[in-house]
C-alpha cells in the first residue's frame, strides 16, 4: 500500500466518524401510546413498527433515542415534538 492510499484511507475513516446529534424522547403520564406512535411516524418519519418499539422503550426505560443526525435536521423535528406536548430533548 502506498503512502497516498494510506492517507486517503485515514481521511475516509475520519469523515465517517462525525458526531451525530440525537432526539431523546422521555416518558410522561399524559400522552397515550397511539399519540406517541402517530407523532413519531409524522415528525420523525418512522415506520409504524419503529414508532411502536420506541414508545414501548420510552414507557419501560423512561427514555429512548428516537432520531439521530445533523443538528439542522433534528432541531425542527424536536421543536415539533415539543409543540405536540411530548417531552423531548436534542443532545
C-alpha positions as CSV (number, residue, x, y, z in Angstrom):
1,X,0.0,0.0,0.0
2,X,1.4,3.4,-1.0
3,X,1.6,6.3,1.4
4,X,-1.0,8.2,-0.7
5,X,-3.5,5.3,-0.4
6,X,-2.9,5.1,3.4
7,X,-3.5,8.8,3.9
8,X,-6.7,8.6,1.8
9,X,-7.9,5.7,3.9
10,X,-7.3,7.6,7.1
11,X,-9.3,10.6,5.8
12,X,-12.2,8.4,4.8
13,X,-12.4,6.9,8.3
14,X,-12.3,10.4,9.9
15,X,-15.2,11.6,7.7
16,X,-17.3,8.6,8.8
17,X,-16.8,9.4,12.5
18,X,-18.5,12.8,12.5
19,X,-20.6,13.4,15.7
20,X,-24.3,13.0,15.3
21,X,-26.9,14.6,17.5
22,X,-29.9,12.7,18.8
23,X,-33.5,13.4,19.8
24,X,-34.3,11.7,23.1
25,X,-37.9,11.2,24.0
26,X,-38.8,11.0,27.7
27,X,-41.7,9.2,29.3
28,X,-44.7,11.1,30.6
29,X,-48.0,10.3,32.2
30,X,-50.0,12.4,29.8
31,X,-49.7,11.1,26.2
32,X,-51.1,7.8,25.0
33,X,-49.2,5.1,23.1
34,X,-51.2,5.8,20.0
35,X,-50.5,9.6,20.1
36,X,-46.8,9.0,20.7
37,X,-46.7,6.5,17.8
38,X,-48.5,8.8,15.4
39,X,-46.3,11.7,16.4
40,X,-43.1,9.7,15.7
41,X,-44.5,8.5,12.4
42,X,-45.3,12.0,11.2
43,X,-42.4,14.0,12.7
44,X,-39.5,11.5,12.7
45,X,-40.7,9.6,9.6
46,X,-40.6,6.3,11.5
47,X,-42.5,3.2,10.2
48,X,-45.3,2.2,12.5
49,X,-43.2,-0.7,13.9
50,X,-40.2,1.6,14.6
51,X,-42.5,4.1,16.4
52,X,-44.2,1.4,18.4
53,X,-40.9,0.0,19.6
54,X,-39.7,3.5,20.6
55,X,-42.9,4.1,22.5
56,X,-42.5,0.8,24.4
57,X,-38.9,1.6,25.2
58,X,-39.8,5.1,26.5
59,X,-42.6,3.6,28.6
60,X,-40.4,0.9,30.2
61,X,-37.0,2.5,30.2
62,X,-38.0,6.1,30.8
63,X,-36.4,7.5,27.6
64,X,-35.3,6.5,24.1
65,X,-33.2,8.0,21.3
66,X,-35.8,8.3,18.5
67,X,-33.8,10.0,15.8
68,X,-30.1,10.8,15.1
69,X,-28.5,13.0,12.5
70,X,-27.4,16.6,11.9
71,X,-28.4,19.3,14.2
72,X,-30.0,21.3,11.4
73,X,-32.3,18.4,10.6
74,X,-33.2,17.4,14.1
75,X,-33.8,20.9,15.7
76,X,-37.2,21.5,13.9
77,X,-38.2,17.9,14.5
78,X,-37.6,18.2,18.2
79,X,-39.4,21.5,18.3
80,X,-42.4,19.9,16.6
81,X,-42.4,17.0,19.2
82,X,-42.4,19.6,21.9
83,X,-45.2,21.6,20.3
84,X,-47.2,18.3,20.3
85,X,-46.8,18.1,24.0
86,X,-44.2,15.3,24.1
87,X,-41.1,15.5,26.4
88,X,-38.1,15.6,24.1
89,X,-34.6,17.0,24.1
90,X,-31.9,17.4,21.5
91,X,-28.5,16.1,22.6
